[in-house]
Amino acid sequence: MKVLQTLFHQLLAKSLSIPTHISARLSDAAKLKEFLSWDELKAAFIKLCDASSTIYLVFDALDECEERNNRAPVIQFLNDLKTSKARILVTSRQFAPDIDSLLKDCDKITVEAAASDIRAYLVDQIARSPRAVRLMDWPLRETVVNDIMSKSQGMSVLTPQLPVQDLI
């Protein structure tokens, strides 16, 4: 529910005009000090997407959402969004059955980092970190690099927002 509420607020903030039926329902809810139900919020969001010019939505790392309580409602929401004018980008590791079912009719692009690229990135990041150099001898560095690589499953697990030195 929080994902949809956040997206709805972002879309409302960027909308130049809000359709009157959505505005009226939001006003009524505010007067009664109530929240829109999941279905009302979802329907309003889809109508707002359809009333807007091009809307782009990005759902990154869908596979990392806990399956039963978090991912299932998001997948249902994405399924409902397929009929809207919204343009949707979903990223995920190898698809779980529920994600595969959602994306079965969608265009897919497979992106994998080569093991040599991941290794080079990790070795470089460790070498650039005075703290890492000070705390890790060569055998430990190799152990850390190999451990991270074994868990990367072809994806780059470290980004500029999560430098190696923060892992130490």
Legacy VTK file of the C-alpha trace (Angstrom):
# vtk DataFile Version 3.0
C-alpha trace
ASCII
DATASET POLYDATA
POINTS 168 float
0.000 0.000 0.000
2.880 2.364 0.845
4.404 1.984 -2.640
1.130 2.963 -4.276
0.551 5.868 -1.872
4.041 7.200 -2.570
3.637 6.889 -6.338
0.196 8.512 -6.145
1.543 11.492 -4.175
4.448 11.909 -6.607
2.110 11.814 -9.577
-0.299 14.293 -7.970
2.577 16.667 -7.232
3.646 16.638 -10.895
0.160 16.807 -12.419
-0.854 20.110 -13.935
-4.515 19.252 -13.605
-6.239 16.612 -11.551
-9.420 15.123 -13.022
-12.441 16.406 -11.092
-13.704 12.955 -10.077
-10.323 12.179 -8.464
-10.108 15.600 -6.839
-13.659 15.264 -5.481
-12.980 11.810 -4.011
-9.768 13.018 -2.381
-11.625 16.012 -0.888
-14.390 13.758 0.441
-11.845 11.415 2.020
-10.005 14.341 3.620
-13.249 15.757 5.065
-14.134 12.376 6.552
-10.540 11.876 7.737
-10.331 8.560 5.958
-7.906 6.949 3.548
-8.736 5.631 0.133
-8.908 1.844 -0.034
-6.283 -0.063 -2.003
-8.714 -0.552 -4.896
-9.799 3.118 -4.907
-6.209 4.326 -4.780
-5.158 1.928 -7.549
-8.086 2.942 -9.781
-7.413 6.652 -9.156
-3.709 6.178 -9.906
-4.432 4.411 -13.197
-6.943 7.113 -14.187
-4.380 9.778 -13.330
-1.775 7.980 -15.461
-4.212 7.815 -18.341
-5.132 11.502 -17.973
-1.485 12.576 -17.943
1.004 12.798 -20.735
3.629 10.069 -20.711
4.305 8.647 -17.235
7.395 6.530 -16.619
7.483 4.177 -13.627
10.592 2.277 -12.557
10.413 -0.711 -10.221
13.975 -1.689 -9.410
14.944 -5.050 -7.884
11.434 -6.487 -7.786
12.927 -9.876 -6.920
14.232 -8.404 -3.650
10.727 -7.693 -2.338
9.489 -10.278 0.142
7.282 -12.498 -1.978
4.024 -13.038 -0.086
3.389 -9.777 1.774
5.145 -7.214 -0.388
5.791 -8.509 -3.886
2.360 -10.057 -4.499
0.443 -6.740 -4.172
3.068 -4.909 -6.239
2.827 -7.561 -8.968
-0.968 -7.270 -8.957
-0.633 -3.491 -9.205
1.837 -3.806 -12.102
-0.493 -6.247 -13.813
-3.328 -3.715 -13.534
-1.024 -0.947 -14.809
-0.311 -2.872 -18.017
-3.579 -1.578 -19.482
-2.793 2.056 -18.627
-0.799 4.581 -20.644
2.057 4.401 -18.105
5.420 3.210 -19.381
6.877 0.678 -16.944
10.429 -0.557 -16.410
10.948 -3.495 -14.055
14.364 -4.805 -13.056
14.940 -8.158 -11.424
17.441 -10.974 -11.247
16.481 -14.267 -12.827
12.734 -14.190 -12.673
10.875 -15.967 -9.924
7.715 -17.703 -11.216
5.442 -14.837 -10.104
7.642 -12.220 -11.799
8.002 -14.382 -14.902
4.211 -14.655 -15.109
3.848 -10.873 -14.838
6.423 -10.227 -17.573
5.652 -13.128 -19.911
4.234 -10.884 -22.656
6.683 -8.007 -22.120
9.892 -7.143 -23.906
12.945 -8.213 -21.913
16.573 -7.181 -21.988
19.070 -9.385 -20.195
21.928 -7.438 -18.637
24.763 -9.279 -16.957
28.081 -8.031 -15.716
30.980 -10.231 -16.717
32.816 -11.829 -13.806
36.008 -10.094 -14.918
34.250 -6.694 -14.745
32.975 -7.355 -11.230
36.392 -8.581 -10.089
38.164 -5.562 -11.598
35.677 -3.186 -9.948
36.048 -4.799 -6.527
39.844 -4.954 -6.667
39.960 -1.306 -7.742
37.582 -0.180 -4.986
39.576 -2.025 -2.329
42.837 -0.549 -3.638
41.335 2.973 -3.496
40.287 2.581 0.123
43.124 3.355 2.550
41.118 1.665 5.293
40.617 -1.521 3.262
44.296 -1.614 2.293
45.267 -1.180 5.950
42.853 -3.816 7.296
43.127 -6.524 4.623
46.157 -8.456 3.501
46.157 -9.993 -0.009
44.646 -13.351 0.986
41.791 -11.606 2.842
41.180 -9.248 -0.095
40.957 -12.250 -2.407
38.524 -13.962 -0.013
36.328 -10.842 0.136
36.341 -10.421 -3.651
35.543 -14.096 -4.240
32.753 -14.062 -1.647
31.091 -10.995 -3.143
31.469 -12.383 -6.656
29.856 -15.679 -5.688
26.814 -13.775 -4.437
26.565 -11.355 -7.365
24.887 -13.868 -9.718
26.108 -11.906 -12.706
24.975 -8.561 -11.325
27.091 -5.737 -10.059
26.221 -5.698 -6.359
28.151 -2.554 -5.573
27.220 0.843 -6.900
28.703 4.301 -6.368
26.128 4.687 -3.578
27.599 1.662 -1.739
31.370 1.811 -1.893
33.502 -1.114 -0.762
34.883 0.831 2.202
31.359 0.941 3.693
31.328 -2.853 3.798
34.422 -3.031 6.010
LINES 1 169
168 0 1 2 3 4 5 6 7 8 9 10 11 12 13 14 15 16 17 18 19 20 21 22 23 24 25 26 27 28 29 30 31 32 33 34 35 36 37 38 39 40 41 42 43 44 45 46 47 48 49 50 51 52 53 54 55 56 57 58 59 60 61 62 63 64 65 66 67 68 69 70 71 72 73 74 75 76 77 78 79 80 81 82 83 84 85 86 87 88 89 90 91 92 93 94 95 96 97 98 99 100 101 102 103 104 105 106 107 108 109 110 111 112 113 114 115 116 117 118 119 120 121 122 123 124 125 126 127 128 129 130 131 132 133 134 135 136 137 138 139 140 141 142 143 144 145 146 147 148 149 150 151 152 153 154 155 156 157 158 159 160 161 162 163 164 165 166 167
